[in-house]
Structures are given as C-alpha cells and as structure tokens.
Amino acid sequence: MEKIDKKDRILLYELSKNCRQSYGVLAKKASISKQMAHYRIKRLIRLKVLRDTILTVDVGKLGYQNYVVYFQWGNRQLEKEFINEILNHHSVRYAAGGSGKINFVVTFNAKNPMEFQKMWDDILSKYEGVIRVCSIQVITEYHGFESSSIIGKQNTENTGPYLISGETRVRIDDYDKKILMVLTEDARASLLSIASSTVLSPDTVKNRIKRMETEGLIQGYGWLYDLKAVGLRWYEIPLSLINMTGQTWRSLYNYCRSNLNIVLFVRSIGKFEIMILFEVKDDAEFDVELTKLFNLYSKNIRDFEIMKVDEIYKFRFLHDPNF
C-alpha cells in the first residue's frame, strides 16, 4: 500500500471527528492547499483507507435501546452466511469479528426486550450449534472520544454520550427521517443533494439538521478509516466490576477520557458493566495499557474478556428507513 504520511493522518483524524468539514477547513488544519486536501482525500478513498461515513445518532431519543451480544463460534461452517445476514439485518447497528475468547460482537436496535428477543431467537433458530453466547448486554450510556492515537494527541474531548436509554425523546416527521437516512448513507452529503432527495429546499434541510443537532438527536458525523492501513488495532474489553462508588465511576470515566488509546466507554446492564475500546499500535502497547488499567482499578475489576478486532463488518446507527 502507498505510504500514509503525517498530512494524511491529520486529514483522517479530522474527518473521523467531523466529516462534514469543508475542504478549505481541512486544508487549513493540515497546512496544505484546498486542492491538495481534495486530492489526498480522494486518494485515501481510492486506497480504501477511508471507509464508510458514520452519522452518529442518539437512538434513545427515537425510542430505541441497544442490545449487545458477545459470542463464540461453535463452528465456522456457516460464518459467511451469518455475516451476510447480519449485514442485511434492518436492526443491526454494529458487527465486528475478532480473536480471543469472544469471536464476534453484534449490536441491535430494538424498542423493547421482547422485540430484541424475537430478533435473536430468529437468528439462533437458523444457527443452532454454530453460536455459543457469551453474554447479552443492554447499553445505558455510550461515550465516544476522539480517535487521537493516529496523530499522537492527548484525548480530551468527550463526543458523547450518544445514547442514554430512557432520556427525553424527540419528535420527527417523515422529512426528518428522509434526511437522517440520506446522511446515514453518506454523512458528508451536501445540502443540495439532500434537498433533491427529500423535495425540500437546501435552507429547509439546513434548518432541520440544525434542529436535530440542537435536540441532541444528531450527535456527529464521522468517517471510519482502515486501522491496519495506519498501523492501529482495536481491542474490545468488556469488564465486570465490583465496589463501584460514584467517585470510582467518575475516576474510571475520566481516566478513559484522558487516555490517548481509548476511544469508547460504554456502560451497560448485564454480565459486564462497561466496555472499553482501545485503539493501539500493537499487542505490546495494548498489554501496557491493560496493565495500567488493572493496576489502577484492581480492586474493582472482577472479571473481563478480550476481543482483538480483526474486521468491522457494519457500523451505522440507523439502518431501517421505517424507524
């Protein structure tokens, strides 16, 4: 693969934070010309370093909860068939495969436990003996942090929470839904292209997007990049905790927020109270980070699992146009 240099890394970092930034703004941040910023981004797309754009939505405000399933493969004979079904499943938000005691993680959007149960039962009925469930979690808070390890910048900004189950819901109409689905397909879509897809004026589209941002429904616009292309890896660490006080929770959260190598802090109900997502260069760096975490919170960590993420199959907050 062609070399990814410092300027490319700055562009990737900025686009992962907000992919709707203009070429002029991105050029200024990377200290290059507007034309060069356009060329470099097109090149990163061609090289498949830049993958899917991500519209980040607080689905809790639409009446959804996130249900996460961690599991092992009993056998891998039907793995490709399973992955294809997950990719096309209207309620699957996130799916990733990897190595470790956990082989796969799937996140579903569902309006209630019964709706999720039906989805999962339908899947299990087709893959009996293939899937060995490790745990099922209900996400209550989802906090994202800057993916700043790509440029070596200290992680200080909290870009979430993206979901807090049970928080105030917002009302949206069919036009809002169309705007959300266009942005889900391409979070960098221009106001003009969104307007042509929704039969609204660009100004109306702009005002509606602004309103959904102000209400907290739209939380951000990211662009997922190929971690391996820039020498990085993801590790998902679900943890079961004990002896947690309010002060301990705040301490752990602040530690994760300020850590250069942590990009997600997720609280949930189930076997594991939190999931921490590390973004590191290699196994050695991960081992160092994990040791630091355990040294600080050894009295609070009762159990944990590790999944070294090998492939992200799906990452989108909305999928079903009939939500």
N, C-alpha and C positions, 0 to 999 in steps of 0.2 A: 504494500500500500504506500501511496505517496506520503511524504512526511507532513505531519501536523505541527506547525510551528507555534510560537507564542501568540502571534496575532490571531491565528485560527482559534486558539484556546480562549482568548478573550471574547471572540465572537460567540463561541459555543457557550461560554459562561453567561454572557448577556442574553443570548437567545433562550437559554434554559430558564432564566429569571422572567423574561418578558419577551416573547417572540413577536409582539406587535410593535416593537420599537422600529422606527424608520431607519432606512439605510443611512441617512445623514447622521442620526444619533449614534448608531452603531459604529459608523466610521470615526466619529469623534472619539468614542471611548477606546477604539483600537488604534487610534493615531494613524489612520490611513485615509485615502480619498474615498468619496462616496462610490465611485466607480469600482475601486478595488474591493470595497466591502461587498458590493453586489457580486463581483466575480468570485470572491472567496466563498461566499455563502452558496452560490450555485455549484461551485466545485465541491464543497462539503456535502451537498445533496447528491451530486453525481457519484461521489465516492461512498455514499450511503453511511457517512459518519453522522449526518443529521438524518434522523428517522422520522417518527410521527410527531406532529404538534399535539399539544395537550391543552384542552380547555378545562381548567380546574373549577369544579362546581361543588358547592356545599349541598349535597343531595339531601341532607337532613331537612333543608328548607323546602324541599319538594315532597316531604313525607316518606323518604326512604331511610332505611338503615343499611349498613354494610355488614355482611356476614362473611367471615374469612374461614376457609378450610385449608388446613395443613395436612398433607398426607404423604404416604409412601406408595410406591408401586408394588403390588403383589407380583406382577409380571409385566413386561413391557410389550407384549404382543399387540395390544390394542392402543398403544400410546399415541400413535399418529392419528388414529380415528378419534380418540378422546380430545386431543388438542384441536383438531378441526371443528369438532362440535362446540368446544369452549369458545373458539374464535367467533363462531356464528351465533352463540347464545345471546339473546337480547338483554339479559340481565347481568352478564359477567362484565365487571369493571376492570379487573386486573388478573393476569395469569402469568406465572413465571415458573420455570423448571430449573432444577439445580442438583447439587450433590450434597450429601450429608444424610443424617437420619431423616430429615424432611427432603423429599424429592420434588414436591410440587406445592404451589400455593395458588388458590383461586379466591377471588373476592366477588361476591354477588350483591347487587342492589335488590332489596326486597322491601315491601311496605310493612310486613309483619312476619313473625316467626312461622306462621302457617304457610305463607307464600313461599318463604325460603325452604321450608321442609319439603314441600311438594317438588320444588326445583331439584333439590339434592336427591330426593328419593327417585325421581325420574332418571337422574344420571346414574345413581347406584344400580338401578334395575338393569341398566344396559352394560354395566362394567363390573358385575359381581365377580369377586375374586381377583380383580385387577387392582382395585384401590384399597389400601389399608389406611383408614382415617387416623390421624394423629390427634387432631383437636379441631373444634369449631368455635370460633370467637365472634362476638358481636362488638363492632367498633363503636366507641363512645366519643373519642377525640382523635383527630388526625392532624398532626402538626408537621408541616414541611419546612425545611431550612434550605438555605442556598447551597447548591452543589459547588462549593467553592474550592474543593480539593484540586480541581482541574487547573486552577491558577495559583494555588497556594495561599489564598486569602483567608483570614480568620472568619469564622462563621458567626455572624452577629444578628442577622435579620431573621425574624420569625415570619414565614409566609403563610401561616395557617392561624387558627385551625380551619381545615376545610370541611370538617363535619363534626357537629356535636348533636347526637341524637336527642330529639325532644325539644330542640330550640324552636323559636318562633318561625312559622312557615311563611312563605311569601306567595302571593297570587300572581300567576302568569296566564296569559291568554295564548291563543294559537299562533299569533305572530311572534310572541316571545319564544315559543317552542321552536318555531322555524329558525329563528336567529340562533338559538342555542345549538340546534342540530347542524347548521352550516358551520358554526365555529367549532363544533366537535369534530367535523370532518377536516377543517382547516382553520386552526386558531389564528392564523395570520391573514385570513381572508379580508379583502378591502371592504370598506363601507359600500362602495359601488356594487361589488359582486354580491354582497349580502342583500342589498336592496333589490337587485334584479331577481334574486331567488325568493324574495318574500313579498314582492309587489308593494314595497314601501319606498319612501324617499330616503336618500342617504342620511338626511338630517334626522328623520324619524328613527332610523336604525341606530344612529349615534346616540340619540336621547334614550332609547330603550336599553341599549347596552349600558349606558351610564347609570340608569336607574337600577339595573340588576347588579351592577358593581356596588353601588351605594347600599343596596339592601343586603349585600353580602352573599348573594346567590352566586354570582361570578366572582371567583377568588383570584384568578390569574390565568396567564397564557404562557405555557411553557413549550419547549421543543426538546424532545428526548434525543440524546446523542448516543452513539455507539461507544460504550465504555471501553471495550477492548481496543478500539482504534486510538484512544488517548491514554492507554496503559492503566486503566482503572477497572475495579471489580466491585460488585455489590455482595454484601453478606446480610441476610435477614436473621435477626436474633430475637425470637420470642422468649420472654422471661416470666417466670412465676415468682412473685415477690412475697415477702413477709415483713412484719414490723414496720409498715409504712405509715408515717405520720404526715400531716400537711407539710411540715417543714422538709421532710425527706423527699416528698414528691417534688416540691419546688426545687430542692437541691439537685435532684436527678434530672429534672427537666432543664434547668439552667446549664448543667454540665453538658447535656446533649446539644443544646442550642449553641453553645460556645465551642463545641468540638469541631475542628476542621473536617473530620472524616465522617460525621453523622449527618444524614440528610432527611431522616424521618424519625418521628417519635409518635407512636400510636398507642393509645390506651384502649383497653377492651375488657369485656366481661367473658370469662371462660377459664380454661386451664391457665392461660398466660395473661397477666395483667397489662403487659406492654410488649411492643415490638420495636426494636431499634434497628434501623437500616444503616449499615456502614458502607462508605464509598472509599476504597483504599487501593493502593498500587499493587499489592501482592499479599500472599499468605503471611509473610513475615510482619508486614505493617499491621495486618489485621490482628495477629497474635499479640502484638504490642498494645493495640487499642483495647482488646478484650481483657488483657491482664490489668490495664489501668482501671477499667470499669469495675472489675471484680475486686481489685484492691480497695477501691473507694466504697463499694457497696456490698462487701462480702457478707455482712450481717443481714442484708435484705434480699439477697438472691437465693431462692430455694431450689429452683430448677430452671433449665434453659435448653433450647435446641439451636442448631445452627444449620442454615441452608446457604451454601455458596451458589449464588445465582449464575447460571450458565446462559439462560435465554429468557428474555422478556417477550412473551407471545402477544400480550394485549395490555394496553394501559390507556383507558379512557373512562371518564367519569359518567358519561351518558352514552347509551347505545340505542335504546328503544325510542323511535320517533313518536310513539304513542304514550309516553310517560305522562 
